[in-house]
Amino acid sequence: MNEFEKRVLELQDEYDIDLALPGRIREKIVSDILGHALVTEKRSHDAEDANDSSIKYEYLTCKPKGAGSFDRMYNDHRMNRSLERISRNKEIFLAVFKNKTFNILRIYSVPMEVMLNDAKKRLPGINSNLISFSEKWFQLNGKMIWEV
């Protein structure tokens, strides 16, 4: 095992998170900035209110002028279960990271109901299993809550 692998294992133990999961490092950074408790289970919401675990949050990330996406979103008999990935949350956040870094430039928030209504309109027409929400969409439908 090389030094890098050893350090990754140390960090996983220190923070009790699986750094091999896609997006986990960025989720940890966002949860620390927002004061949320990171959820470590895969295929669950990303974070919870630090004082009330019934309040759930989802994090999307992107580079500047990009889009955050929900994968595994289906427009067939699984549609309701797909939409629950949005509806189970109080808010959805988009963290915009500087290209190829772990430096956040800004974070937007949108109420779950706003995103859910838009997803219900768009999901029947998608051809892939992704539904994306751009930084521009968050600017128009939510609010910026944090900026460098």
Disulfide bonds with the S-S distance in Angstrom:
none
